[in-house]
Amino acid sequence: MRRRRLTHAVLATLLLLGGLATAGTVPAAATGSTPPAGSTGSTAPTESTGSASPTASAKPASDGLLAAMQRDLGLTRRQAEARVAAERAAAVLAPKARRTAGEAYAGSWFDAARGRLTVALTPDASPDTRRAIRAAGAGIRTATRTARQLDAVKARIDRLSAPSGVSGWHVDPVAGTVVVDIVRENRADNDVRRFVSRAREAGPVTVRTVSAAPRTFAAGTVGGDPYYTGNVRCSIGFSVYGGFVTAGHCGSPGAGVSGWDGSYIGTFQGSSFPDNDYAWVSVGSGWWTVPVVLGWGTVPDQLVRGSAVAPVGSSVCRSGSTSHWHCGTVLATNETVNYSQGAVHQLTKTSVCAEPGDSGGSFITGDQAQGVTSGGWGNCTGGGETWFQPVNEILGRYGLTLHTYTG
């Protein structure tokens, strides 16, 4: 009975405390061991590391994933199918276009209206460069500043101490500036005004107001299918060989982790928060890992086949033990988010909602792992925004290998 439940709920339950049912680590012991009969792990896994260049899969999207995109993004089924295919192509093209553009590269994003990648280039980009990028299927936008220049501006702002009324800041390649978000009710605060003034001295800055400050999505112990560390509940992000990755604010190195049934799963082997928000947990005691993201009955459980990065503008879905499965779009990358505990860098902003207990859960585009839930504002009733820590950074930091399927 226990094994049977683990086959299904584990994908949901095992997902660390917050349960973004993604590649849930199902109770299992041996690294890369074969899941029991009846589980989804019948296909041989392959390895994908943080240092590798994962390739987007050409597998068709599941009916459940398409239905979720229709619900959350307001698409028809045909539009959802076309978007999945176009986003896969954009994810593969983006790093190639950046290499082709060289010093003239000013950023890129997925243009949902045109269904293709758009690449920003400075005026000094050569005709050959422009022809090559267009021939590969991307659109071109002329920009004043390079991506390197804008990244340098953001780096200077990162060195400032931000008051609580400043939500965060990121490079916006579409606008060609660094966007600084401030909480609407704090916009007249003297410390906020002083921060904005100093940020403008660093370079081109656009100020935007947001309705609420970001917070992490850990939660006190509650019922459901989560993982627990003390009185904290979070969600599993993605299975790696030997364990799973999750959010750093969910536990400190050495902290023990228990599963939905109260049994011991493993221990936090590495954790960083703030500055970063990532961690990894080793598993044992009869628990195993599976390359699956839990669909929670909203969509079929999703297989993980790689970790190709989805460009800004792409659709992305999140799985968590509290609010389950929701979708949205990638709004920004490499954003610094100013939580009450301190600033966290290199997060990706999305329009997906989340709630307490979803922390650490999976963000996935198609069958490509994107990251683990960090925090945000709002909820899944009224909406909001959520940030994730990119999974490839976590893999590279700890030398981990993503557990993936090839079938």
Salt bridges, closest charged atoms under 4 A:
ASP63 OD1 - ARG77 NH2 2.66
ASP72 OD1 - ARG71 NE 2.66
GLU81 OE2 - ARG77 NE 3.32
GLU87 OE2 - ARG83 NE 2.66
GLU103 OE1 - ARG148 NH1 3.47
ASP111 OD2 - ARG114 NH1 3.10
ASP128 OD1 - ARG131 NH2 2.23
ASP158 OD2 - LYS154 NZ 3.04
ASP181 OD1 - ARG208 NE 2.80
ASP181 OD2 - LYS349 NZ 2.77
ASP191 OD1 - ARG194 NH1 2.76
ASP225 OD1 - ARG5 NH2 2.57
ASP261 OD2 - ARG2 NE 3.20
ASP275 OD1 - HIS345 ND1 2.91
ASP277 OD2 - HIS249 ND1 2.89
GLU335 OE1 - HIS170 ND1 3.11
GLU335 OE1 - LYS349 NZ 3.60
ASP358 OD2 - ARG318 NH1 3.46
ASP367 OD2 - ARG305 NH1 3.57
GLU385 OE1 - ARG208 NH2 3.88
